[in-house]
Amino acid sequence: MTSDKIFIGETLGTAILLLLGVGVCAAVTLKRSKAQNAGWLAIAFGWGFAVLSGAYASVSLSGAHLNPAVTLGIAVKTGEWDKVPVYLAGQFTGAVIGAVLAWATYLGQFNAHGEPVLGVFATSPEIRNPVQNVITETIATTVLVLVILTEGLTDGLALSGTGILITALLVVGIGLSLGGPTGYAINPVRDLGPRLAHWLLPIPHKGGSDWGYAWVPVVGPILGGLAAGGLYRLAY
């Protein structure tokens, strides 16, 4: 895969992922949305379908990593690091674009909401304890990346679509089982890109962007991706 294809694929796929992921959070949260108060099941399945859609759109271009934790885990598995910066650049760019598109889609609802809306864009813990929160994100991301790294999901099955479907269902399962403590970022750009968009966008009464917590959903998933790559090399 060439660097330009990788960048285009990761930007496109991650933008779709974040458009639909932030979109489901907006749908459930914002006043005047028909899906307001649809609940955690809607969010978990919405993010799973977001992964499914973004991955299908980008797999032929870049392999559909869409997540720096996945990129780092694959690099540890294979020992190939040269394209990692290109993947990360595309993922971050796509995450910001997707969050901005979700804001544009729900522009009227954001303007009518009149309350802080950071939770639409970024994650936050139910119990704020940075060490505990990093551990939660690390464990959840290790599960995600380790399963993706197992034979089949990064090779032929991914190209046939089966691996993508399994990964999407895995994201739903992680959301339902492990997402309660921190909101399961499990992807550094999933949190950082939309958080930056929240900080920049002209949203009335949007509240603060909580930059003091922002390192947690970046560091935890990175540690999880690296741990998954190491576990794969040890176990497989």
Phi, psi and omega in degrees: 000132179281160182297322181291322177295319179299312182298315180297314182297315181290323177295312180297310183295317180290327176297317178295316178305312183284327175301312182283326180289308175297327179300317180290326176295321176295318181300320184280333189265317195281142173296150180071011171266137181294341181258011182306136179068023178291338169097181187294325178300317179298319180294314182298314180288325178299317178292324176297315178293330177296316176298315180304312184292313180297321181291316178300323182290335190242352188299323182284343180268314190229356187087357172059056171289304175062014188198119179304328178296321177293316179301315180292321178298318178294322179296319177295319180297314189264339186079009181257113186245354191294329182265001183303314180300324179293316176301313183296321179296316178296319181295316180293317179300313180296324180296317178294315180300314181298319179294320179294321178294323177296319176300315180296324179296320183255028186305312181298320179291321176298318181293330182271346189292313174071018180220164177305141186231019182302325181298340174290325188263319191226167182270162175206152182275151173284326172238115186277100175217101189307318181295311178300317182295320177296318179300315179301311181295324179294315180297312182297319181288325176300317177300312181303306188288323180299317178295319178298323182286340182297148187306130182117314184280339177251007180236233189297323183294326179296318181291332178278347180104338182296317179297322178296318179297317179298317179297318179298317178293325175299319178297319175300314181298318178296318178300317182288324187265322188240000186276346186298319184291318188234354184087009174042074172298307180045021183193112184304317183283338175300327180265313187292318180298307177295328178296319176296318178299317177302318181295324186271330190285148181275073182259124180298135174055036188285342182080182182281165181263001174053054180294340178295334178265345192301335181289334185297308179285005169261308184293315182302307178298324177298315177298320179295319178296316179294319178297319180297318177299317178295317178297321179299314181296325179286318190269330187250000000 
